[in-house]
Amino acid sequence: MILANGAEVIIGLEVHVELKTRTKLFCSCPTTFGQAPNTQVCPVCLGLPGVLPQLNRQAVQLAVRAALALGCRVNPRSKFDRKNYFYPDLPKGYQISQYDQPLAEWGHLDIEGEEGPRRVRIRRIHLEEEAGKLAHEGTNLWTAAASLVDLNRAGLPLIEIVSEPDLRSPAEARAYLAALRTVLSYVDVSDLRMEEGSLRCDANISLRPPGFAGPLEQLPRVEIKNVNSIRNVVRALEYEVDRQAALLDAGEPIRRETRGFDDQSGRTLAQRSKEEAHDYRYFPEPDLPPLVLDERWLAEQAADLPPLPDAVRARLESQGLAPQDARILAADPDAVRYFDAVVAAGAEARQAAVWMLGDLARLLNDRHLGYGASPVPPAELARLIALIGSGRLSGRMAKEVLEVMCETGRGADAVVEERGLNQIADPARLRAEAERVIAEQPKVVADYLAGKERALAFLVGQVMKATRGQAKPDLVNAILKELLEAHRTPASGP
Ligand SMILES: [Zn+2]
């Protein structure tokens, strides 16, 4: 994205993902969301003196899965470090993280950028622990009655995924986050619930003025901290692009700083000047040995990965789906599972995709449901498609049936039965209806015979109406044409 003043937008993202382990990263406290405050704590995550952390094996495994899925090189040896800072939600006064020897490095994620495909490099992925949660009573320090601390979240396992500054617009940041979310959902390492804080993002943004040829690190970089939804990341970045561009135009300096995002106003607000790594006094965690991963175990983890979105998209296209449909389905592993089950139940692949992405998607959307929770099981959608294929239902009737299926959870055959919704394809019955309509509409018949083709559509409509939409339209069309032609006297012919 090049701005009107010629500056280029440079964005890098740091995404924090909560891993879905049963217990915390360094103790055996449960990770269940939404429990009463300070009920899921122990001396380790409370940071009491004399306790020792013990690394959660499942967290390591999930982190490695994520790293492999993102094409990273997993370091056979990494280590933990203390990141020291004071904040009331951090009982130990430091966070156990990984500094100079992270778990994994040098991966990438391919996205559809604004000017075509773009490969976003991933610099590193490291393991770290979550902090607690603060709640403030009152609006400022002078009037606050109290500040409350809940340490249930303290010590939850996180990975931080750090991208290189390869994104060039807020829209590309959105595409990157969506693609990242998709990959992580395929490997099933996190609940990915942004509203519960299991996916959070820090965004770094700077503008490269025209003619600037130095290294990107020399640009004054603004970090927007802790944004909790993809939509808000995009809003914050858009605001920041405008703010920095205005400063640049006015010849004012852009300060290197950390800013917060205010959801209400859509603005970013200065919080503090940007801290440097040395501000945190990183040093090796003395209570944990280095993390050494066995090569054979790593190979097993790699072999255990499911097919990833790009491979699935290619497979769907090979089944005959349009690239656009394949892309939409492949973005959601639940949708892919559903699609595969519909096809396994006998539906043709393209038909399955059409019904899933059309009517079913709309009905599920209305109910805020995903494909995984669809009230219409895949085999029933396949049955509905079979009823259309065999001519028992018209497309329009099938739409109605699907709606009832979604509403009631009943099967396709049951709904067709109880509504008496069988398509009428009996030529004798349709001929009788057509003859009656022709007798009732002499003027329209005369119009048709005089060459008004549109009169035929009206007559077809009359037959459809008389059969409550159940007549097979192409058959009605053919029968009417045949009967009307028989009305032509030689004199009225050409
Ligand atoms: Zn604990």
Boltz pocket constraint, residues with backbone or C-beta under 6 A from the ligand:
constraints:
  - pocket:
      binder: B
      contacts: [[A, 24], [A, 27], [A, 28], [A, 29], [A, 40], [A, 41], [A, 42], [A, 43], [A, 44], [A, 45], [A, 46], [A, 154], [A, 155]]
      max_distance: 6.0
